[in-house]
Amino acid sequence: MSQIANASLNPSDVTAGADGPQAAVAAVSAMADRARTASRVLARADRNWKDRALLAIAAALDEKRARIIAANAKDIEAGRANGTSDAMLDRLKLDDRRVDALIAALQELAGLPDPVGTVLRGQTLPNGLRLRQVHVPMGVIGAIYEARPNVTVDIAGLALKSGNAVLLRGGTAAAASNKALLALIRDALESVGLPADAVASVDAYGRDGADAMMGARGKIDVLIPRGGRELIQRVVTTAKVPVIETGEGNVHIYLDESADAKMAVPILLNAKIQRPSVCNTVETLLINAKSQAAGQVLAALAKSGVRLHVDERAAALAGDTPTVPAVDADWDTEYMDLDLAVAVVDDLDGAISHIRRHTTGHTEAILTNNLAHAERFIAEVDSAAVIVNASTRFTDGGQLGLGAEVGISTQKMHARGPMGLRELTTTKWIVQGDGHVRS
């Protein structure tokens, strides 16, 4: 095991008898300094070295899966005792299948090209200066997230492959799981000669640790929040460190007049019920008033346990299918559960207008057999991901071939949509001359 029990703190990080915000600031500052030192080692590590670390973590997950699942069971038990919803418990859960998925993601990451050093553009100027703009690591990344122990492995893996060190705040709900995962990650790094401090956690300091991360400008290069609206907005509005906002997913699917039930039913069932607790699940269904598939779609959703929050016209289309009346708040709610807001619109313009009013900029989809409608939807809907005739569950780094993701950015900066390896790099200009001076 790592040198210390919680796999992130050195004894010098803790002032004797000191608690609260000041102790957290001092500890996070010290951890960030060590992470900076570790990041310099990672910055010069070649692909083979970093890939060996990823595969060592994958092997440790396999070897110690019983310990991880046992630690996770403690978090699940505590969550149930605290009245945590079934949907949130599902996000928290680690079982053999999900551990296998984490191992597969790390192995896939190891097989992906290293973004560091990739040349974006280059040229030789008329005066002979040789220019290159290349991808380089950010340096030290901070991540604050909730009740998702799989994110601990995903973020650590992506940070390492892209040459970054990372400080994590994983939340109290997953404390036991994250502690076990961090310990094996740090051990695996040391086993291949990389510094354990490349991955560290501030969880011992709770909310004060998160606040200290948000204030660590100059120590942490970029901060990525991942969780519900309250967490994300708190980080965005409070942090002094630059933030990449990963927005909540008020995801829409528009059922066009031309879409048939044969295609629409399986897509909507997958988008809503496969894993309702995640951000790419559909939360609002917009139905064209002339849709012939509406009745079958609504009946199939209700039969699968989905609670339909419907406007008056959708209630009429539902017929005998059980529904509840929608209220204004439903159109802006990320349920993360087996609930779905349903509205009827007159046409494609009505669907696009509704989405513009209520979107969080995450993912929107259209189900249609009309090519012109698909092209208009793609052009006019302004979200990080726009999908035609497929489930919104595909807005995912692993599904899109990125190996994993650190989150789904809803900003319009360098990173938008699922953030994989390249999104965790910045760029550097390299200028080479032969004694050139500027005239």
C-alpha positions as CSV (number, residue, x, y, z in Angstrom):
1,M,0.0,0.0,0.0
2,S,1.0,3.7,-0.3
3,Q,3.0,5.2,2.4
4,I,0.0,6.8,4.2
5,A,-3.5,5.6,4.9
6,N,-5.5,8.0,2.9
7,A,-3.3,7.9,-0.2
8,S,-2.9,11.6,-0.6
9,L,-1.7,13.4,2.5
10,N,1.8,13.8,3.9
11,P,2.0,14.3,7.7
12,S,3.4,17.7,7.0
13,D,0.1,18.7,5.3
14,V,-1.7,18.7,8.7
15,T,-1.0,21.3,11.3
16,A,-1.2,19.8,14.7
17,G,-4.5,20.6,16.3
18,A,-5.6,22.7,13.3
19,D,-8.9,22.2,11.6
20,G,-11.1,24.1,9.3
21,P,-10.5,26.3,6.2
22,Q,-6.9,27.5,7.1
23,A,-5.7,23.9,7.5
24,A,-7.3,22.9,4.3
25,V,-5.7,25.8,2.4
26,A,-2.3,24.9,3.7
27,A,-2.7,21.2,3.0
28,V,-4.1,21.7,-0.6
29,S,-1.3,24.2,-1.3
30,A,1.3,21.6,-0.2
31,M,-0.4,18.9,-2.3
32,A,-0.6,21.1,-5.3
33,D,3.1,21.9,-5.0
34,R,3.9,18.2,-5.0
35,A,1.5,17.6,-7.9
36,R,3.4,20.4,-9.8
37,T,6.7,18.5,-9.2
38,A,5.1,15.3,-10.3
39,S,3.6,17.0,-13.4
40,R,7.1,17.9,-14.6
41,V,8.0,14.2,-14.6
42,L,4.9,13.3,-16.5
43,A,5.5,16.1,-19.0
44,R,8.7,14.4,-20.1
45,A,7.4,10.8,-19.8
46,D,7.1,9.1,-23.2
47,R,4.0,7.2,-24.3
48,N,5.3,3.8,-23.3
49,W,6.0,4.9,-19.7
50,K,2.5,6.4,-19.3
51,D,0.8,3.4,-20.9
52,R,2.6,1.1,-18.5
53,A,1.2,3.1,-15.7
54,L,-2.3,2.8,-17.1
55,L,-2.0,-1.0,-17.5
56,A,-0.6,-1.2,-14.0
57,I,-3.7,0.5,-12.6
58,A,-5.9,-1.8,-14.7
59,A,-4.1,-4.9,-13.3
60,A,-4.4,-3.5,-9.8
61,L,-8.2,-3.0,-10.2
62,D,-8.5,-6.6,-11.3
63,E,-6.3,-8.0,-8.5
64,K,-8.0,-5.9,-5.8
65,R,-11.6,-5.9,-7.1
66,A,-12.9,-7.7,-4.0
67,R,-11.4,-5.0,-1.8
68,I,-12.9,-2.2,-4.0
69,I,-16.3,-3.7,-4.1
70,A,-16.3,-4.3,-0.3
71,A,-15.4,-0.6,0.2
72,N,-18.1,0.4,-2.2
73,A,-20.6,-1.7,-0.3
74,K,-19.9,0.5,2.8
75,D,-20.7,3.6,0.8
76,I,-23.9,2.0,-0.6
77,E,-25.0,1.0,2.9
78,A,-24.4,4.5,4.2
79,G,-26.3,6.0,1.3
80,R,-29.3,3.8,1.9
81,A,-29.2,4.7,5.6
82,N,-29.2,8.4,4.6
83,G,-32.2,8.0,2.3
84,T,-30.2,8.3,-1.0
85,S,-32.5,7.7,-4.0
86,D,-32.2,4.5,-6.0
87,A,-31.0,6.5,-9.0
88,M,-28.2,8.1,-7.0
89,L,-27.2,4.8,-5.5
90,D,-26.9,3.4,-9.0
91,R,-24.4,6.1,-9.8
92,L,-22.5,5.2,-6.7
93,K,-22.4,1.5,-7.2
94,L,-19.3,-0.5,-8.2
95,D,-19.8,-4.2,-9.1
96,D,-17.8,-6.7,-11.1
97,R,-19.3,-5.5,-14.4
98,R,-18.4,-1.9,-13.7
99,V,-14.9,-2.7,-12.5
100,D,-14.5,-4.7,-15.7
101,A,-15.6,-1.5,-17.6
102,L,-13.0,0.6,-15.8
103,I,-10.3,-1.9,-16.6
104,A,-11.4,-1.9,-20.3
105,A,-11.4,1.9,-20.4
106,L,-7.8,2.0,-19.1
107,Q,-6.7,-0.6,-21.6
108,E,-8.4,1.4,-24.3
109,L,-6.7,4.6,-23.1
110,A,-3.3,2.8,-23.3
111,G,-4.0,2.0,-26.9
112,L,-4.9,5.5,-27.9
113,P,-2.3,7.9,-29.5
114,D,-0.5,10.3,-27.1
115,P,-1.7,13.8,-27.7
116,V,1.4,15.4,-26.2
117,G,3.7,16.7,-28.8
118,T,1.2,16.5,-31.6
119,V,1.8,19.3,-34.1
120,L,-1.3,21.4,-34.8
121,R,0.4,23.6,-37.4
122,G,3.8,24.6,-38.5
123,Q,5.7,26.6,-41.1
124,T,9.0,28.2,-42.0
125,L,8.7,32.0,-42.3
126,P,10.4,33.9,-45.2
127,N,13.1,35.0,-42.7
128,G,14.0,31.3,-41.9
129,L,12.3,31.0,-38.5
130,R,10.8,27.6,-38.0
131,L,7.5,27.5,-36.1
132,R,5.5,24.7,-34.6
133,Q,2.4,24.8,-32.4
134,V,2.1,21.6,-30.4
135,H,-0.1,20.0,-27.7
136,V,1.4,20.1,-24.2
137,P,-0.1,19.1,-20.8
138,M,-2.1,21.6,-18.8
139,G,0.0,20.8,-15.7
140,V,-2.1,20.4,-12.6
141,I,-5.8,19.6,-13.0
142,G,-8.3,19.8,-10.2
143,A,-11.6,17.8,-10.3
144,I,-14.5,18.1,-8.0
145,Y,-17.3,15.6,-8.4
146,E,-20.1,13.7,-6.6
147,A,-20.8,10.1,-5.7
148,R,-19.2,8.6,-8.8
149,P,-16.2,6.5,-7.9
150,N,-15.7,5.4,-11.5
151,V,-14.9,9.0,-12.2
152,T,-11.9,8.7,-9.9
153,V,-10.4,6.1,-12.3
154,D,-11.5,7.9,-15.5
155,I,-10.0,11.2,-14.5
156,A,-6.8,9.7,-13.2
157,G,-6.3,7.7,-16.3
158,L,-7.0,10.6,-18.7
159,A,-4.8,13.0,-16.7
160,L,-1.9,10.6,-16.7
161,K,-2.1,9.8,-20.4
162,S,-2.2,13.5,-21.2
163,G,0.8,14.2,-19.0
164,N,-1.0,16.0,-16.2
165,A,-1.1,15.6,-12.4
166,V,-4.5,15.7,-10.8
167,L,-6.0,16.7,-7.4
168,L,-9.4,15.1,-6.7
169,R,-12.3,15.9,-4.5
170,G,-14.7,13.0,-4.8
171,G,-17.4,13.7,-2.2
172,T,-18.4,12.1,1.1
173,A,-20.9,9.7,-0.5
174,A,-18.1,7.7,-2.2
175,A,-15.4,8.2,0.5
176,A,-14.6,4.5,1.1
177,S,-14.6,3.6,-2.5
178,N,-12.4,6.6,-3.5
179,K,-10.0,5.9,-0.7
180,A,-9.5,2.3,-1.9
181,L,-9.2,3.4,-5.5
182,L,-6.7,6.2,-4.8
183,A,-4.5,3.8,-2.8
184,L,-4.1,1.3,-5.6
185,I,-3.6,4.1,-8.3
186,R,-0.8,5.6,-6.3
187,D,0.8,2.2,-5.7
188,A,0.6,1.4,-9.4
189,L,2.3,4.7,-10.3
190,E,5.2,3.9,-8.0
191,S,5.4,0.4,-9.4
192,V,6.4,1.8,-12.8
193,G,8.6,4.6,-11.4
194,L,6.2,7.5,-11.7
195,P,5.5,9.8,-8.7
196,A,2.5,8.8,-6.6
197,D,1.8,12.5,-6.1
198,A,0.6,12.7,-9.7
199,V,-2.8,11.6,-8.3
200,A,-3.9,12.9,-4.9
201,S,-7.1,13.5,-3.0
202,V,-8.3,16.4,-0.8
203,D,-11.2,14.3,0.5
204,A,-9.9,14.3,4.1
205,Y,-10.7,18.1,4.2
206,G,-14.3,17.7,2.9
207,R,-16.0,20.9,1.8
208,D,-13.1,23.0,3.1
209,G,-10.8,21.0,0.8
210,A,-13.0,21.8,-2.2
211,D,-13.1,25.5,-1.3
212,A,-9.3,25.5,-1.0
213,M,-9.0,23.9,-4.5
214,M,-11.3,26.6,-5.9
215,G,-9.1,29.3,-4.4
216,A,-5.8,27.8,-5.5
217,R,-5.1,30.1,-8.4
218,G,-1.5,29.7,-9.6
219,K,-1.3,26.3,-7.9
220,I,-4.0,24.5,-10.0
221,D,-4.1,25.3,-13.7
222,V,-7.7,24.3,-14.4
223,L,-10.7,23.1,-12.4
224,I,-13.3,20.7,-13.7
225,P,-16.6,20.2,-11.7
226,R,-18.7,17.2,-12.5
227,G,-22.1,16.7,-10.8
228,G,-25.5,18.3,-10.3
229,R,-26.5,21.9,-11.0
230,E,-25.8,23.0,-7.4
231,L,-22.2,21.7,-7.4
232,I,-21.4,23.0,-10.9
233,Q,-22.8,26.5,-10.3
234,R,-21.0,26.8,-7.0
235,V,-17.7,26.0,-8.6
236,V,-18.3,28.3,-11.6
237,T,-19.4,31.3,-9.5
238,T,-16.9,30.8,-6.6
239,A,-13.6,29.5,-8.1
240,K,-10.6,31.8,-8.7
241,V,-9.0,29.0,-10.7
242,P,-10.0,28.8,-14.4
243,V,-13.0,26.4,-14.8
244,I,-14.2,24.2,-17.6
245,E,-17.9,24.0,-16.9
246,T,-19.5,20.6,-17.3
247,G,-23.2,21.4,-17.5
248,E,-26.2,19.5,-16.3
249,G,-28.0,17.5,-18.9
250,N,-31.6,18.7,-19.6
251,V,-31.5,16.6,-22.7
252,H,-34.3,16.7,-25.3
253,I,-35.4,14.3,-28.0
254,Y,-37.8,15.6,-30.7
255,L,-40.1,13.0,-32.3
256,D,-40.7,14.3,-35.8
257,E,-43.8,13.7,-37.8
258,S,-42.0,11.3,-40.1
259,A,-40.5,9.1,-37.4
260,D,-42.0,5.6,-37.0
261,A,-42.5,3.7,-33.8
262,K,-40.2,0.9,-34.9
263,M,-37.3,3.2,-34.6
264,A,-38.5,5.6,-32.0
265,V,-39.5,3.2,-29.2
266,P,-36.2,1.4,-28.8
267,I,-34.2,4.7,-29.0
268,L,-36.4,6.4,-26.4
269,L,-36.4,3.4,-24.0
270,N,-32.6,3.2,-24.3
271,A,-32.2,7.0,-23.8
272,K,-34.5,7.0,-20.7
273,I,-34.3,3.7,-18.8
274,Q,-30.9,2.2,-19.6
275,R,-29.3,4.3,-16.9
276,P,-31.5,7.2,-15.8
277,S,-29.1,8.6,-13.2
278,V,-26.6,10.0,-15.7
279,C,-26.4,13.3,-17.6
280,N,-27.0,12.0,-21.1
281,T,-30.3,10.4,-20.3
282,V,-33.3,12.1,-22.0
283,E,-35.3,14.4,-19.7
284,T,-37.8,16.0,-22.2
285,L,-39.6,14.4,-25.1
286,L,-41.0,16.8,-27.7
287,I,-43.7,15.3,-30.0
288,N,-44.8,16.6,-33.3
289,A,-48.6,17.1,-33.2
290,K,-49.1,14.9,-36.3
291,S,-46.9,12.1,-35.1
292,Q,-48.4,8.6,-35.7
293,A,-45.9,7.0,-33.3
294,A,-46.7,9.1,-30.3
295,G,-49.3,6.7,-28.7
296,Q,-47.0,3.7,-29.0
297,V,-44.0,5.6,-27.7
298,L,-45.8,6.9,-24.6
299,A,-47.3,3.5,-23.8
300,A,-43.9,1.8,-24.1
301,L,-42.3,4.3,-21.8
302,A,-45.0,4.0,-19.2
303,K,-45.0,0.2,-19.4
304,S,-41.2,0.4,-18.6
305,G,-41.9,2.3,-15.4
306,V,-41.4,5.9,-16.7
307,R,-43.5,8.6,-15.1
308,L,-44.8,10.9,-17.8
309,H,-45.2,14.6,-16.9
310,V,-47.3,15.7,-19.8
311,D,-48.8,19.0,-21.1
312,E,-52.5,19.0,-22.2
313,R,-51.9,17.9,-25.8
314,A,-49.6,15.2,-24.8
315,A,-52.2,13.9,-22.3
316,A,-54.6,13.6,-25.2
317,L,-52.1,11.6,-27.3
318,A,-51.4,9.3,-24.4
319,G,-55.0,8.1,-24.2
320,D,-55.3,5.5,-21.4
321,T,-51.5,5.5,-20.7
322,P,-51.0,6.8,-17.1
323,T,-49.6,10.3,-16.9
324,V,-49.3,13.2,-14.5
325,P,-49.9,16.9,-15.4
326,A,-46.7,18.8,-16.2
327,V,-45.9,22.0,-14.4
328,D,-43.6,24.8,-15.6
329,A,-40.6,23.5,-13.6
330,D,-40.7,20.2,-15.5
331,W,-39.3,21.8,-18.7
332,D,-36.1,22.8,-16.8
333,T,-35.7,19.7,-14.6
334,E,-32.8,17.2,-14.8
335,Y,-34.7,14.4,-13.2
336,M,-31.9,11.7,-13.2
337,D,-34.7,9.2,-12.5
338,L,-37.5,7.5,-14.3
339,D,-39.4,10.7,-15.0
340,L,-39.8,12.3,-18.4
341,A,-41.4,15.7,-19.3
342,V,-43.5,15.4,-22.5
343,A,-44.8,18.3,-24.6
344,V,-46.5,18.5,-28.0
345,V,-45.2,21.0,-30.6
346,D,-46.7,22.0,-33.9
347,D,-43.6,21.5,-36.0
348,L,-39.8,21.5,-36.2
349,D,-39.8,25.3,-35.5
350,G,-41.7,24.7,-32.3
351,A,-39.3,22.0,-31.2
352,I,-36.3,24.1,-31.8
353,S,-37.9,27.1,-30.1
354,H,-38.6,25.0,-27.0
355,I,-35.1,23.6,-26.9
356,R,-33.6,27.1,-27.2
357,R,-35.6,28.2,-24.1
358,H,-34.8,25.3,-21.9
359,T,-31.6,23.7,-23.1
360,T,-28.5,23.4,-20.9
361,G,-26.4,23.0,-24.0
362,H,-25.6,19.3,-23.4
363,T,-27.3,17.0,-25.9
364,E,-30.3,17.2,-28.2
365,A,-31.6,14.6,-30.6
366,I,-34.1,14.3,-33.5
367,L,-35.9,11.2,-34.6
368,T,-36.9,11.7,-38.2
369,N,-37.0,10.2,-41.7
370,N,-36.9,13.7,-43.3
371,L,-33.4,14.6,-44.3
372,A,-34.2,18.3,-44.6
373,H,-35.5,18.4,-41.0
374,A,-32.4,16.5,-39.8
375,E,-30.1,19.1,-41.5
376,R,-32.0,22.0,-40.1
377,F,-32.0,20.5,-36.6
378,I,-28.2,20.0,-36.8
379,A,-27.6,23.6,-38.1
380,E,-30.0,25.4,-35.7
381,V,-29.7,23.5,-32.4
382,D,-26.7,24.9,-30.4
383,S,-25.6,22.2,-28.0
384,A,-22.4,20.3,-27.4
385,A,-23.8,17.2,-29.1
386,V,-26.6,17.0,-31.7
387,I,-27.8,13.5,-32.5
388,V,-29.9,12.2,-35.4
389,N,-31.8,8.9,-35.1
390,A,-29.8,7.5,-32.2
391,S,-29.9,7.4,-28.4
392,T,-28.6,10.4,-26.4
393,R,-26.7,7.8,-24.3
394,F,-24.0,8.0,-27.0
395,T,-22.8,11.4,-25.7
396,D,-20.0,9.7,-23.8
397,G,-16.3,9.7,-24.1
398,G,-16.0,5.9,-24.2
399,Q,-18.8,5.5,-26.7
400,L,-17.2,8.1,-29.0
401,G,-13.8,6.5,-29.0
402,L,-12.1,8.8,-26.5
403,G,-11.3,6.0,-24.1
404,A,-13.1,7.7,-21.2
405,E,-14.1,11.3,-20.3
406,V,-13.3,13.7,-17.6
407,G,-16.8,15.3,-18.1
408,I,-19.0,16.8,-20.8
409,S,-18.3,20.5,-21.4
410,T,-21.2,22.7,-22.3
411,Q,-18.9,25.7,-22.8
412,K,-17.7,27.0,-26.1
413,M,-14.0,27.2,-25.3
414,H,-11.4,24.8,-26.5
415,A,-13.2,21.9,-24.9
416,R,-16.9,21.2,-25.8
417,G,-18.7,17.9,-25.4
418,P,-17.0,14.8,-24.0
419,M,-13.6,15.8,-22.8
420,G,-10.9,13.2,-23.6
421,L,-7.2,13.3,-23.9
422,R,-6.8,16.2,-26.3
423,E,-9.2,18.4,-24.2
424,L,-6.8,18.0,-21.3
425,T,-4.0,19.6,-23.2
426,T,-3.1,23.2,-24.1
427,T,-0.7,24.4,-26.8
428,K,2.8,25.8,-26.9
429,W,4.5,27.7,-29.7
430,I,8.1,26.5,-30.5
431,V,10.1,29.0,-32.4
432,Q,13.6,27.9,-33.7
433,G,16.0,30.2,-35.4
434,D,19.7,30.5,-36.3
435,G,20.7,33.7,-34.6
436,H,17.6,35.6,-35.8
437,V,16.9,39.1,-34.4
438,R,13.9,41.2,-35.1
439,S,14.4,44.3,-37.2
